[in-house]
Amino acid sequence: MGSGLPKKENFAYYRNVPLVDRWYVYIARCSDGSLYTGIAKDVAARLAAHDAGKGARYTRGRGPLTLHAKKRCDSKGEALRLELAVKALNPKEKSELSDSESFRSFARRVRIV
């Protein structure tokens, strides 16, 4: 008997967006203290790729990277728009997005979510 809720493997809770369509905007702190912003479906795998030298050119030689913040988006387009808005911030403003509430509030301010 089912509970009437979608299966966890097929749907994300709280929204009817399949998990495979979820994208994340992430901010990573490089070992030199700089911040890098990108998008990925699997943030942990993307950070591992950066650390292995297979990520963006900017992060090569700046590892290891640590996750500073991430924000879930419902589509790749939404993630790309939010990434662009974050990249337009200065480093101090970017570092202020370290907790999920401030990242959500920033996304609302730029009308991404």
C-alpha positions in Angstrom: 0.0 0.0 0.0 1.3 3.4 -0.9 1.1 6.5 1.3 0.0 8.7 -1.6 3.3 10.6 -1.6 5.7 10.4 -4.6 8.6 8.0 -4.2 11.7 9.6 -3.0 13.7 8.2 -5.9 11.5 9.9 -8.5 10.5 13.2 -7.0 11.9 15.8 -4.6 9.9 16.5 -1.5 8.0 19.9 -1.3 8.0 20.4 -5.2 7.0 18.2 -8.1 10.3 18.6 -9.9 12.1 15.3 -10.7 15.4 15.0 -8.9 17.3 14.6 -12.2 16.2 18.1 -13.2 17.6 19.7 -10.0 20.5 22.0 -10.5 22.6 23.8 -7.8 24.5 27.0 -7.8 27.5 26.7 -5.5 30.1 29.0 -4.2 33.5 27.3 -3.4 36.3 28.8 -1.4 39.7 28.1 -3.0 42.8 27.5 -0.9 44.0 31.0 -1.6 40.8 32.4 -0.1 39.2 33.4 -3.4 35.6 32.4 -4.2 34.5 30.5 -7.3 30.9 30.3 -8.4 29.5 27.5 -10.6 26.5 25.3 -11.3 26.2 21.5 -11.1 23.7 18.7 -10.7 26.1 16.9 -8.2 28.0 19.5 -6.3 30.3 17.0 -4.5 31.3 15.4 -7.7 31.9 18.8 -9.3 34.1 19.9 -6.4 36.1 16.6 -6.7 36.5 17.4 -10.4 37.9 20.8 -9.6 40.3 19.3 -7.0 41.5 16.8 -9.6 42.3 19.6 -12.0 39.4 18.7 -14.4 37.2 21.6 -13.5 37.3 25.2 -14.5 40.6 26.8 -15.5 40.3 29.3 -12.6 40.3 26.6 -10.0 43.3 24.7 -11.3 46.2 25.1 -8.9 43.9 26.8 -6.3 42.7 23.6 -4.6 41.6 22.0 -2.5 38.2 23.7 -2.7 35.7 23.8 0.1 32.0 24.3 -0.3 31.1 27.8 1.0 27.3 27.8 0.0 24.9 26.2 -2.4 21.3 26.9 -3.6 19.0 24.4 -5.2 17.3 25.5 -8.4 14.4 23.9 -10.4 16.0 24.2 -13.8 19.3 24.7 -15.5 18.1 28.1 -16.8 17.3 29.2 -13.3 20.7 28.1 -12.1 22.5 29.9 -14.9 20.6 33.1 -14.1 21.4 32.9 -10.4 25.0 32.0 -11.1 25.3 35.2 -13.3 23.8 37.3 -10.5 26.2 35.8 -7.9 29.2 36.4 -10.2 28.3 40.0 -10.4 28.8 40.5 -6.7 32.0 41.6 -5.1 33.9 39.1 -2.9 32.6 40.6 0.4 28.9 40.3 -0.9 29.6 36.7 -2.1 31.0 35.7 1.2 27.9 36.9 3.0 25.8 34.3 1.1 27.3 31.5 3.3 24.1 30.4 5.0 21.1 29.0 3.1 18.7 31.8 4.2 20.8 34.6 2.9 21.3 32.7 -0.4 17.5 32.2 -0.7 16.9 35.8 0.1 19.4 37.0 -2.5 17.7 34.7 -5.1 14.4 36.3 -4.3 15.8 39.8 -4.5 17.1 39.2 -8.0 13.8 37.5 -8.8 15.3 34.1 -9.6 13.1 32.1 -7.2 
